[in-house]
Amino acid sequence: MQPLRSRSLDGHRALVELNAPLAGGARFALQAVGAKLISPQLALWRLPTAVTGTLLPALRAQGLVQSVTPDVARRPLGATRALDACVEPLCRNEWWWATVGADRWTAPGPGFPVTMIDSGTDLSHPDFLGRPNTTALNTQTFSTVYPEELHGTATASVVGAQLNGQYLEGIYPQAKLQVWDASPSGVLTVGDEIAGLSAAIAHGPGVINLSLGGGDRLPIEEHAILSAFGSGSLVVASAGNGRQEGSPPSYPAAFAHVLTIGATDQSNRVTYFSTASAEMDLAAPGQNMPVAIPQTFAKSGPPWDTYDGTSFSAPLVSGAAAGVWTQRPTLTNTQLFEVMRRSARGSGWNRNTGYGILDVPAALLKTAPLADPEEPNEDVFLVKPRGLFRAGHPALTSPGRRHAAVRASMERGDDPEDVYRAYLPAHGKLVVNVRTSANVNLEVWGRRTRTVFERGAAARRDLLGVSAHAGARPERIVVKGRGLGQYVYVDVFLAKTPRDAGYKLSLSTARR
């Protein structure tokens, strides 16, 4: 089955991101014209485009509008039924069990939730009927008018189909399973995806599965992903099924801080359809996958079938990650991210399978790295107050704190850059040192910086210092105060060659 992918723009609705939550008259005016708040974390509203021409100018005049995005429709490219259809009664012998080590793992009881954001799930299906710890976060729909509507039931079964002696068994059958129908009218949109991310955030940290994607890179979708990651959740997404079309980028899989999953076959090789990607993290079985389908789709015979797609590789990783997290509850989401991909069975990174194939027993035993602090922090808007996060990230140094040090890590596909706030005294200096395991560069940017990717006149105005030695040599910048105490931005980023690096960042302020 193909992952959900961009179709066309829905001309009837727009997503309006505001600079702050609304109250009073502005909120009433939006609700009066049929607008709906779909993400409180982003202050994101969905409203009919017919009213945007009259309402948006008034909101803009008040300085409230951050962005406006068409509500892009998404859909599966079509269900790819496996050539080797499952004929064994009730498909109990799922071939992938030994491949990922699920036969050598006793899955725990319910713990960290897995939230499936997809088309609706048939919770009356025998694999879900009466299943404990199963929550529909909204009304579930799955109309046979749209063939892709079987997708949500199928992906959810890979995670949490209950073992009842007759039907499929998911990789984490006792998982706390939450399902969000992102296609309530038969068409999945980015607005409904974001609403699902918001609902998942509201229910606390967990694993969020996105077996969906498309070629449109939408900043508002990226902001929703980063908001979920920043709230402590792990986001897992299918890499896409575009290998035969040249592996075009697929979003949200290609965003930073998304665990991107490719598909392998029964020979442990990348499948003919799995998209190759510079952001690939690991792979899992995705061909000839027995899955549940809504009972209304089973015209003859029991309600299951066999499908292909990275849509099923991602849920294997999501279910395994939630189980590992439940058994290792002290891990942060940044540590779990590294544990899952660094424990994968492989020999170095590649664009097809990332760091290798999912290995659940190895993930249970993999030594966790230090938690990566202040993530996400790839640019100014992620760390400054009133950016993506209302409070921003605390500054490492301040008028009352003259010294600070952090240990952190970077990886090219998911975390190539780290930005921190620091205080530069009016008549003193800020000293920044980086010791690293690989080649990284260091920059310091002024308080007026909008992005650390500024060029031209903006960079000449804002860039206060650069250090870029070859190899793993230490980097050092000393910035002198300019008569005004200010918070500046310290930017540590990978040079061209290394795949990853660990580093220690030390800062101190002093009089000149």
Buried (B, 14 or more C-beta within 10 A) or exposed (E): BBBBBBBEBBEEBBBBBBBEEBEEEBBEBBBEEEBEBBBEBBBBBBBEBBBBEEBBEEBEEEEBBBBBBBBBBBBBBEBBEBEEEBEEEBBBEBBBBEBBBBEEBEBBEBBBBBBBBBBBBBBEBBBBEEBEBBEBBBEBBBBEEBBBBBBBBBBBBBBBBBBBEEBBBBBBBBBBBBBBBBBBEBBBBBBBBBBBBBBBBEBEBBBBBBBBBBEBEBEBBBBBBBBBBBBEBBBBBBBBBBBEEEBBBBBBBBBBBBBBBBBBBEEBBBBEBBBBBEBBBBBBBBBBBBBBBBBBBBEEEBBBBBBBBBBBBBBBBBBBBBBBBBBBEEBBBBBBBBBBBBBBBBEEBBBBBBBBBBBBBBBBEBEBBBBBBBBBBBBBBBBBEEBBBEEBBEBBBBEEBBEBEBBBBBBBBBBBBBBBBBBBBEEBBBBBBBBBEBBBBBBBBBBEBEBBEBEEEBBEEBBBBEBEBEEBBBBBBBBEBEEEBBBBBBBBBBBEEBBBBBBBBBBBBEEE
